[in-house]
Amino acid sequence: MGDDKELTPSKYDMNAKWDACIDLTLRRFVYSSLAGAFGSPVTRWASVAFGAGIGIGSAYTDCSSLFGGYSPKLAPPKLDDAPAPKEQVE
């Protein structure tokens, strides 16, 4: 009775989704950039850029599925659906 807040389902709570996506993006960007920096001392900047790109790309994939985009776990095509090859007799 003390709380007069209107409860909304989590799938409609956009602020929580944005907070989760920003948090996920920053963590993956920083962690993968640091892994690139410490992983290869010779080509440090290239490794940092590559790690940052991997971090941002994986965060984008997870955030798009969180906002109702495509599923990151796509099913492989079934072999039964493919037409049988036709054999030519010469």
N, C-alpha and C positions, 0 to 999 in steps of 0.2 A: 504494500500500500504506500510505502514511502517513495518508491520510484514511479514517476509518471512518464518514463521513457516508452516510446513505441518500439517494440522489438521487431526487427526486420530479419528475414531469413538471410543466411550468409551468402547465398547466391546473388542477392540484390545489393549487398553492402559494398559499394564501389570504393569507398575509402579504404576498407580493409584489403581489397584486392590491389589497389594502387600501392599501399604501404608494403604489402608482401612482394610485389613486383620490383619496387625500387630497392628494397632490402636485398632481394635475391640478385638483382643486377649488380649492385655495388659489391656484394660479397664475391660473386663469381669474377667480376672484373679485377678486383684487388688480388684475390687468391691466385688466379691464373696469371696475372701480370708478375706477381712475385715468384711464382713457379718458373716462369720464363726467365726472369732476371737471375735467379740462382741456378737454373738448370744449365745454362750455356754462357760461360764467361767470355767467350770469344766473340760471338755474334749477339751481344746482349740486347741491343735495341730491336733487332729483328725478332728475337725470341719474346721480348716483352710485348711487341705489337701483335705477334701471332697468338700469344696467350690471352691478351686482352680481347682479341677478336673471337677466340673460342669461348671465353667467358660471356661476352655480350650475346653471342649467337645462341648459346645454350639457355641463357636467361630469357631471351626473346621467345624461344620455342616453348619454354615452360609457362611464360606469362600469356602467350597467345592461347594456350590450352586452358589456362585459368579463366580467361575472359570469354571463353566459349568458342574459341576458334577450332581449328582442326585438332585431332587427337595426335599426340606425338608417337603413339604406338600404333602404327598402321599395320594392318594384317597383310601378309604376303598374298599374292594372287593364288587362287586354287588351280591346280593342274587339271582338274576335271572340267573347268570352264573353258579351257583352251580347245580350239577345234583340232581334230586329229589330222596329221599331215596326209596329203593324198600321194599315193605312190603311182608313178608313171611307169607303164610297161612299154618297153621299146622292142 
